[in-house]
Amino acid sequence: MLFKTNAQCAADKALILDRANKAFPNAQWDLDLENENRVLKVHGIPEDSDHAAQVIKALEETGFEGSWIQPKSLY
């Protein structure tokens, strides 16, 4: 899954990834600060609205904003 975030620096990235790893310890995370959307990437959890809401909640609990970049439909 991909999420747009408002992270700005390495310290923000560290906070977000720490919280994400605590919320979803079996997932793999990366936050691209070079991307204009500061994209948070996650692998290892189902790509659905329930899990997306949980990731967004984890971001908000850390003091950041996030929105799910939903995959384009094949239809």
C-alpha positions in Angstrom: 0.0 0.0 0.0 1.1 3.6 -0.6 0.2 6.6 1.6 0.8 10.3 1.0 2.2 11.9 4.2 3.3 15.3 5.5 6.6 14.1 6.8 9.4 16.6 6.2 12.7 15.2 7.6 14.7 12.2 8.8 13.4 12.7 12.4 9.8 12.6 11.1 10.7 9.4 9.1 12.1 7.8 12.2 9.0 8.6 14.3 6.6 7.3 11.6 8.5 4.1 10.9 8.9 3.3 14.7 5.1 3.7 15.2 4.3 1.8 12.0 6.6 -1.1 13.1 4.9 -1.2 16.5 1.4 -1.2 15.0 2.3 -3.8 12.2 5.4 -5.7 13.3 5.3 -8.2 10.5 5.1 -5.6 7.7 7.9 -3.9 5.8 8.0 -0.1 5.7 9.7 2.6 3.8 9.2 6.4 3.7 10.5 8.2 0.6 11.3 11.8 1.7 12.6 12.6 -1.8 9.1 12.1 -3.4 7.0 15.2 -3.4 4.2 13.3 -1.7 6.5 11.9 1.0 5.2 8.4 0.1 5.0 5.8 2.9 5.2 2.3 1.4 4.1 -0.9 3.2 4.3 -4.5 2.2 2.9 -7.4 4.2 -0.6 -6.3 5.1 -3.8 -6.7 3.1 -4.5 -3.7 0.8 -8.0 -2.8 1.8 -9.8 0.1 3.4 -9.8 -1.3 7.0 -6.0 -1.7 7.0 -5.5 1.6 5.3 -7.6 3.2 8.1 -5.4 1.5 10.7 -2.2 2.9 9.1 -3.7 6.4 8.9 -4.7 6.1 12.6 -1.1 5.1 13.4 0.2 8.2 11.5 -2.3 10.5 13.3 -1.2 9.1 16.7 2.3 10.1 15.9 1.2 13.6 14.9 1.3 13.3 11.2 -1.3 13.2 8.4 -1.7 10.6 5.8 -4.0 9.5 3.0 -4.2 6.2 1.2 -3.2 6.3 -2.5 -5.6 3.7 -3.8 -4.6 1.5 -6.6 -6.2 2.2 -9.9 -9.0 -0.1 -10.8 -8.5 -2.5 -13.7 -12.1 -1.9 -14.9 
